Amino acid sequence: MSDEKLTTIQLTKAVVKELKNIRKYPRETYNETILNLIKIAQESKNKKKKQYDEFLHTIQQAKMKELWDNEEDEAWENA
């Protein structure tokens, strides 16, 4: 981290207190704590997107079955 540029951000004392409460170990830096929160948020976002994609896929399966499994298409296969 020594090569990275650092910045100063202002946090309320309440936010600092909450960050202290959720850190994994007592000497974890705020930077590490915030990175962990970002990771959790990204995983949650990806999980929601995956659930949405699976939901759409399930709906599409039923519609595709309805569209493709019909007597008209079967008649063409035997023509």
DSSP file (Angstrom, degrees, kcal/mol; ACC not computed):
  #  RESIDUE AA STRUCTURE BP1 BP2  ACC     N-H-->O    O-->H-N    N-H-->O    O-->H-N    TCO  KAPPA ALPHA  PHI   PSI    X-CA   Y-CA   Z-CA
    1    1 A M    >         0   0    0      0, 0.0     3,-0.8     0, 0.0     0, 0.0   0.000 360.0 360.0 360.0 -11.5    0.0    0.0    0.0
    2    2 A S  T 3   +     0   0    0      1,-0.2     4,-0.1     3,-0.0     0, 0.0   0.792 360.0  52.5 -65.9 -27.0    3.0    2.3    0.3
    3    3 A D  T 3  S+     0   0    0      2,-0.1    -1,-0.2     0, 0.0     2,-0.2   0.683  94.2  90.2 -80.8 -18.2    3.0    2.9   -3.5
    4    4 A E  S <  S-     0   0    0     -3,-0.8     2,-0.3     1,-0.1     0, 0.0  -0.484  83.7-114.0 -80.6 148.4   -0.7    3.9   -3.5
    5    5 A K        -     0   0    0     -2,-0.2     2,-0.3     1,-0.0    -1,-0.1  -0.617  32.4-145.4 -78.7 140.4   -1.8    7.4   -3.1
    6    6 A L        -     0   0    0     -2,-0.3     2,-0.3    -4,-0.1    -1,-0.0  -0.731  13.4-168.0-106.5 155.6   -3.7    8.1    0.1
    7    7 A T        -     0   0    0     -2,-0.3     2,-0.5     2,-0.0     0, 0.0  -0.910  20.0-122.7-135.1 163.7   -6.6   10.4    0.7
    8    8 A T        -     0   0    0     -2,-0.3     2,-0.4     2,-0.0    -2,-0.0  -0.932  26.2-173.4-110.0 131.3   -8.3   11.7    3.8
    9    9 A I        -     0   0    0     -2,-0.5     2,-0.5     2,-0.0    -2,-0.0  -0.924  21.6-126.3-121.1 151.1  -12.0   11.2    4.2
   10   10 A Q        +     0   0    0     -2,-0.4     2,-0.4     0, 0.0    -2,-0.0  -0.843  28.9 179.8 -99.2 128.8  -14.3   12.6    6.9
   11   11 A L        -     0   0    0     -2,-0.5     2,-0.1     3,-0.0    -2,-0.0  -0.954  29.1-115.6-124.3 144.5  -16.4   10.2    8.8
   12   12 A T     >  -     0   0    0     -2,-0.4     4,-2.2     1,-0.1     3,-0.2  -0.391  31.1-112.5 -71.4 159.3  -18.8   10.9   11.6
   13   13 A K  H  > S+     0   0    0      1,-0.2     4,-2.3     2,-0.2     5,-0.1   0.836 118.7  58.1 -61.7 -32.2  -18.0    9.4   15.0
   14   14 A A  H  > S+     0   0    0      2,-0.2     4,-2.1     1,-0.2    -1,-0.2   0.900 106.5  47.5 -64.6 -40.5  -21.0    7.1   14.7
   15   15 A V  H  > S+     0   0    0     -3,-0.2     4,-2.7     2,-0.2    -2,-0.2   0.917 111.3  50.7 -66.7 -42.9  -19.6    5.7   11.4
   16   16 A V  H  X S+     0   0    0     -4,-2.2     4,-2.3     1,-0.2    -2,-0.2   0.909 109.6  51.3 -60.1 -42.1  -16.2    5.2   13.0
   17   17 A K  H  X S+     0   0    0     -4,-2.3     4,-1.8     2,-0.2    -1,-0.2   0.923 111.0  47.6 -61.5 -44.7  -17.8    3.4   15.9
   18   18 A E  H  X S+     0   0    0     -4,-2.1     4,-1.5     2,-0.2    -2,-0.2   0.896 110.0  52.4 -64.6 -40.5  -19.7    1.1   13.5
   19   19 A L  H  X S+     0   0    0     -4,-2.7     4,-1.0     1,-0.2     3,-0.2   0.904 108.8  50.7 -61.2 -40.5  -16.6    0.4   11.5
   20   20 A K  H  < S+     0   0    0     -4,-2.3     3,-0.3     1,-0.2    -1,-0.2   0.873 109.0  52.7 -63.4 -36.6  -14.8   -0.6   14.8
   21   21 A N  H  < S+     0   0    0     -4,-1.8    -1,-0.2     1,-0.2    -2,-0.2   0.781 113.1  41.8 -71.1 -27.5  -17.7   -2.9   15.7
   22   22 A I  H  < S+     0   0    0     -4,-1.5    -1,-0.2    -3,-0.2    -2,-0.2   0.513  83.2 117.9-101.6  -4.2  -17.7   -4.8   12.4
   23   23 A R     <  -     0   0    0     -4,-1.0     7,-0.1    -3,-0.3    -3,-0.0  -0.274  65.5-131.0 -64.4 152.4  -13.9   -5.3   11.8
   24   24 A K  S    S+     0   0    0      1,-0.2    -1,-0.1     2,-0.0     3,-0.0   0.824  86.8  11.5 -74.9 -33.6  -12.7   -8.8   11.8
   25   25 A Y  S >  S-     0   0    0      1,-0.0     3,-2.1     0, 0.0    -1,-0.2  -0.980  82.8-105.8-145.6 155.1   -9.8   -8.3   14.2
   26   26 A P  T 3  S+     0   0    0      0, 0.0    -3,-0.1     0, 0.0    -1,-0.0   0.776 116.3  45.0 -55.8 -33.5   -8.9   -5.5   16.6
   27   27 A R  T 3  S+     0   0    0      2,-0.0     2,-0.2    -3,-0.0    -3,-0.0   0.294  79.8 129.0 -98.0  12.1   -6.0   -4.1   14.5
   28   28 A E    <   -     0   0    0     -3,-2.1    -5,-0.1    -8,-0.1     2,-0.1  -0.463  59.5-123.7 -64.7 134.3   -7.7   -4.2   11.2
   29   29 A T     >  -     0   0    0     -2,-0.2     4,-2.4     1,-0.1     5,-0.2  -0.339  15.0-116.0 -76.8 161.3   -7.4   -0.8    9.5
   30   30 A Y  H  > S+     0   0    0      1,-0.2     4,-2.9     2,-0.2     5,-0.2   0.878 118.2  58.0 -62.2 -35.8  -10.4    1.2    8.3
   31   31 A N  H  > S+     0   0    0      2,-0.2     4,-2.4     1,-0.2    -1,-0.2   0.928 108.1  44.9 -59.3 -46.6   -9.2    0.7    4.8
   32   32 A E  H  > S+     0   0    0      2,-0.2     4,-2.3     1,-0.2    -2,-0.2   0.906 113.1  51.1 -64.3 -41.8   -9.3   -3.1    5.2
   33   33 A T  H  X S+     0   0    0     -4,-2.4     4,-2.0     1,-0.2    -2,-0.2   0.923 111.8  46.3 -61.5 -45.1  -12.7   -2.9    6.8
   34   34 A I  H  X S+     0   0    0     -4,-2.9     4,-2.4     2,-0.2    -1,-0.2   0.890 110.2  53.4 -66.9 -39.5  -14.1   -0.8    4.0
   35   35 A L  H  X S+     0   0    0     -4,-2.4     4,-2.4    -5,-0.2    -1,-0.2   0.896 108.4  50.9 -61.3 -39.1  -12.6   -3.1    1.4
   36   36 A N  H  X S+     0   0    0     -4,-2.3     4,-2.4     2,-0.2    -2,-0.2   0.901 109.5  50.2 -63.6 -41.0  -14.3   -6.0    3.1
   37   37 A L  H  X S+     0   0    0     -4,-2.0     4,-2.4     2,-0.2    -2,-0.2   0.897 110.0  50.3 -63.5 -40.5  -17.6   -4.1    3.0
   38   38 A I  H  X S+     0   0    0     -4,-2.4     4,-2.5     2,-0.2    -2,-0.2   0.920 109.9  50.6 -62.7 -44.5  -17.1   -3.4   -0.7
   39   39 A K  H  X S+     0   0    0     -4,-2.4     4,-2.5     1,-0.2    -2,-0.2   0.921 111.1  48.3 -59.8 -45.6  -16.4   -7.1   -1.4
   40   40 A I  H  X S+     0   0    0     -4,-2.4     4,-2.3     1,-0.2    -1,-0.2   0.908 111.7  49.9 -61.9 -42.8  -19.6   -8.1    0.4
   41   41 A A  H  X S+     0   0    0     -4,-2.4     4,-2.3     2,-0.2    -2,-0.2   0.898 111.5  48.3 -64.0 -41.1  -21.6   -5.5   -1.5
   42   42 A Q  H  X S+     0   0    0     -4,-2.5     4,-2.6     2,-0.2    -2,-0.2   0.909 111.4  49.7 -66.8 -41.9  -20.2   -6.7   -4.8
   43   43 A E  H  X S+     0   0    0     -4,-2.5     4,-2.4     2,-0.2    -2,-0.2   0.903 111.4  49.5 -62.8 -40.4  -20.9  -10.3   -4.0
   44   44 A S  H  X S+     0   0    0     -4,-2.3     4,-2.4     2,-0.2    -2,-0.2   0.915 111.2  49.0 -64.0 -43.2  -24.5   -9.4   -3.0
   45   45 A K  H  X S+     0   0    0     -4,-2.3     4,-2.2     1,-0.2    -2,-0.2   0.916 112.7  47.7 -62.5 -43.9  -25.0   -7.5   -6.2
   46   46 A N  H  X S+     0   0    0     -4,-2.6     4,-2.4     2,-0.2    -2,-0.2   0.878 110.9  51.6 -65.8 -37.8  -23.7  -10.4   -8.3
   47   47 A K  H  X S+     0   0    0     -4,-2.4     4,-2.5     2,-0.2    -2,-0.2   0.912 109.9  48.9 -65.2 -42.8  -25.9  -12.9   -6.4
   48   48 A K  H  X S+     0   0    0     -4,-2.4     4,-2.3     2,-0.2    -2,-0.2   0.903 111.7  49.4 -62.9 -41.2  -29.0  -10.8   -7.0
   49   49 A K  H  X S+     0   0    0     -4,-2.2     4,-2.7     2,-0.2    -2,-0.2   0.914 111.2  49.6 -64.2 -42.3  -28.1  -10.6  -10.7
   50   50 A K  H  X S+     0   0    0     -4,-2.4     4,-2.6     2,-0.2    -2,-0.2   0.913 110.6  49.6 -63.0 -43.0  -27.6  -14.3  -10.9
   51   51 A Q  H  X S+     0   0    0     -4,-2.5     4,-2.3     2,-0.2    -1,-0.2   0.909 111.8  49.1 -62.4 -41.2  -30.9  -14.9   -9.2
   52   52 A Y  H  X S+     0   0    0     -4,-2.3     4,-2.6     2,-0.2    -2,-0.2   0.921 111.2  49.3 -63.2 -44.8  -32.6  -12.5  -11.7
   53   53 A D  H  X S+     0   0    0     -4,-2.7     4,-2.4     1,-0.2    -2,-0.2   0.903 111.8  48.6 -62.1 -41.6  -30.9  -14.3  -14.6
   54   54 A E  H  X S+     0   0    0     -4,-2.6     4,-2.2     2,-0.2    -1,-0.2   0.889 110.1  52.5 -65.6 -38.5  -32.1  -17.7  -13.3
   55   55 A F  H  X S+     0   0    0     -4,-2.3     4,-2.1     2,-0.2    -2,-0.2   0.940 111.2  46.2 -60.6 -48.7  -35.6  -16.4  -12.8
   56   56 A L  H  X S+     0   0    0     -4,-2.6     4,-2.9     1,-0.2    -2,-0.2   0.904 110.7  53.3 -61.1 -42.0  -35.7  -15.1  -16.4
   57   57 A H  H  X S+     0   0    0     -4,-2.4     4,-2.2     1,-0.2    -1,-0.2   0.906 108.1  50.3 -60.9 -42.3  -34.3  -18.4  -17.7
   58   58 A T  H  X S+     0   0    0     -4,-2.2     4,-1.5     2,-0.2    -1,-0.2   0.918 112.7  46.3 -62.6 -44.4  -37.0  -20.3  -15.9
   59   59 A I  H  X S+     0   0    0     -4,-2.1     4,-1.8     1,-0.2    -2,-0.2   0.916 112.2  51.0 -63.7 -42.8  -39.7  -18.2  -17.3
   60   60 A Q  H  X S+     0   0    0     -4,-2.9     4,-3.1     1,-0.2     5,-0.2   0.858 103.3  59.5 -65.6 -35.0  -38.2  -18.4  -20.8
   61   61 A Q  H  X S+     0   0    0     -4,-2.2     4,-2.5     1,-0.2    -1,-0.2   0.935 106.3  47.1 -58.6 -46.9  -38.1  -22.2  -20.6
   62   62 A A  H  X S+     0   0    0     -4,-1.5     4,-2.1     1,-0.2    -1,-0.2   0.916 114.7  46.4 -62.2 -43.5  -41.8  -22.4  -20.1
   63   63 A K  H  X S+     0   0    0     -4,-1.8     4,-2.4     2,-0.2    -2,-0.2   0.906 112.3  49.9 -67.4 -41.4  -42.5  -20.0  -23.0
   64   64 A M  H  X S+     0   0    0     -4,-3.1     4,-2.9     2,-0.2     5,-0.4   0.893 109.7  51.3 -64.9 -38.9  -40.0  -21.7  -25.3
   65   65 A K  H  X S+     0   0    0     -4,-2.5     4,-2.6    -5,-0.2    -1,-0.2   0.924 110.7  49.4 -61.5 -43.2  -41.6  -25.1  -24.6
   66   66 A E  H  < S+     0   0    0     -4,-2.1    -2,-0.2    -5,-0.2    -1,-0.2   0.898 115.9  43.1 -61.0 -41.7  -45.0  -23.6  -25.4
   67   67 A L  H  < S+     0   0    0     -4,-2.4    -2,-0.2     1,-0.1    -1,-0.2   0.872 123.7  33.2 -73.9 -37.9  -43.7  -22.2  -28.6
   68   68 A W  H  < S+     0   0    0     -4,-2.9     2,-1.4     1,-0.2    -3,-0.2   0.776 105.3  68.4 -95.4 -28.9  -41.7  -25.2  -29.8
   69   69 A D  S  < S+     0   0    0     -4,-2.6     2,-0.3    -5,-0.4    -1,-0.2  -0.630  76.1 114.8 -94.0  79.6  -43.7  -28.1  -28.5
   70   70 A N  S  > S-     0   0    0     -2,-1.4     4,-1.8    -3,-0.1     3,-0.2  -0.958  74.9-111.5-143.6 162.3  -46.8  -27.9  -30.7
   71   71 A E  H  > S+     0   0    0     -2,-0.3     4,-2.4     1,-0.2     5,-0.2   0.827 111.5  60.7 -65.0 -34.0  -48.5  -29.9  -33.4
   72   72 A E  H  > S+     0   0    0      1,-0.2     4,-1.5     2,-0.2    -1,-0.2   0.920 107.3  44.5 -61.6 -44.4  -47.7  -27.4  -36.1
   73   73 A D  H  > S+     0   0    0     -3,-0.2     4,-1.7     1,-0.2    -1,-0.2   0.893 112.1  52.8 -67.1 -39.0  -44.0  -27.7  -35.7
   74   74 A E  H  X S+     0   0    0     -4,-1.8     4,-1.3     1,-0.2    -2,-0.2   0.877 105.1  55.8 -64.0 -36.8  -44.2  -31.5  -35.5
   75   75 A A  H  < S+     0   0    0     -4,-2.4     4,-0.3     1,-0.2     3,-0.3   0.891 106.6  50.1 -62.0 -39.5  -46.2  -31.5  -38.8
   76   76 A W  H >< S+     0   0    0     -4,-1.5     3,-1.0     1,-0.2    -1,-0.2   0.847 104.6  58.1 -67.4 -34.2  -43.3  -29.7  -40.5
   77   77 A E  H 3< S+     0   0    0     -4,-1.7    -1,-0.2     1,-0.2    -2,-0.2   0.842 110.8  42.9 -64.8 -31.2  -40.8  -32.2  -39.1
   78   78 A N  T 3<        0   0    0     -4,-1.3    -1,-0.2    -3,-0.3    -2,-0.2   0.393 360.0 360.0 -95.4   3.3  -42.7  -35.0  -40.8
   79   79 A A    <         0   0    0     -3,-1.0    -1,-0.2    -4,-0.3    -2,-0.1   0.488 360.0 360.0 -75.6 360.0  -43.3  -33.1  -44.1
